[in-house]
């Protein structure tokens, strides 16, 4: 459950404040897991 919340938060952060590309967000999620 906690992992899901972290992933969801990362996606929301990406949507609200997108970095250079979505790939950056995906890599961040991979690093968290």
FIGU-570848 format. One line per field, with one value per residue: x, y, z of N, C-alpha, C in turn; residue in three letters; residue number from 1. Coordinates in steps of 0.001 Angstrom, whole numbers, plus 500000, padded with zeros to 6 digits. Last residue first. Example, Ala and Ser with C-alpha at 12.3 -4.5 7.8 and 13.67 -1.06 7.14 Angstrom:
BEGIN
n.X = (512850	513190)
n.Y = (497750	494310)
n.Z = (507080	507800)
ca.X = (513670	512300)
ca.Y = (498940	495500)
ca.Z = (507140	507800)
c.X = (512900	513200)
c.Y = (500030	496700)
c.Z = (507870	507800)
r = (SER	ALA)
k = (2	1)
end
This chain:
BEGIN
n.X = (511346	512655	513597	511216	510452	512455	511880	509471	510393	511897	509962	508607	511092	511929	508972	505935	504081	501765	502705	504627	503100	501598	503586	504324	502001	501942	504202	503399	501178	502352	503909	501902	500839)
n.Y = (501779	504184	503768	503711	506353	507570	506588	507908	510532	510415	509879	512236	514923	516964	517080	518668	519061	517563	515076	514487	514308	512096	510153	510202	509332	506721	505714	505986	504307	501853	501536	501224	498796)
n.Z = (494056	493538	490962	489583	489873	488387	485888	485460	485311	483005	481144	480731	480913	482587	484667	485547	487934	487743	486886	488782	491061	490323	490291	492974	494169	493216	494516	497155	497182	496639	498929	500820	500000)
ca.X = (511030	511935	514563	512040	509622	512327	513145	509492	509490	512540	510946	507990	510267	512313	510411	506641	505356	501679	501634	505021	504143	500929	502850	505317	502492	500882	504141	504610	501013	501366	504566	502780	500000)
ca.Y = (500370	504028	503948	502495	505297	507890	506194	506448	510139	510796	508844	511217	513961	517015	517284	517725	519723	518961	515746	514607	515335	513381	510463	510529	510677	507651	505741	506677	505734	502393	501658	502394	500000)
ca.Z = (494255	494801	492047	489618	490466	489801	486506	485534	486394	484260	481432	481594	480182	481178	484445	484683	487673	488155	486158	487382	490995	490515	489063	491948	494469	492841	493053	496692	497476	495708	497628	500901	500000)
c.X = (512281	511701	513907	513044	510439	511527	513107	510769	509502	511691	511650	508961	509677	511457	510731	508119	506234	502953	501587	503966	504557	501946	502173	504618	503495	501333	503109	504590	502222	501198	503616	503477	500876)
c.Y = (499507	502550	503752	502589	504010	506796	506467	505968	508626	510362	509142	510113	512939	516071	517333	518075	518792	519728	517233	515364	515570	514509	511821	510915	511118	509088	506745	506796	506525	503889	502292	502618	501257)
c.Z = (494406	495091	493406	490755	490596	490516	488002	486207	486567	485447	482751	481980	481144	480342	482954	484528	486836	487801	486475	486578	489548	490414	489170	490647	493408	493056	492575	495171	496987	495917	496610	499560	500000)
r = (UNK	UNK	UNK	UNK	UNK	UNK	UNK	UNK	UNK	UNK	UNK	UNK	UNK	UNK	UNK	UNK	UNK	UNK	UNK	UNK	UNK	UNK	UNK	UNK	UNK	UNK	UNK	UNK	UNK	UNK	UNK	UNK	UNK)
k = (33	32	31	30	29	28	27	26	25	24	23	22	21	20	19	18	17	16	15	14	13	12	11	10	9	8	7	6	5	4	3	2	1)
end
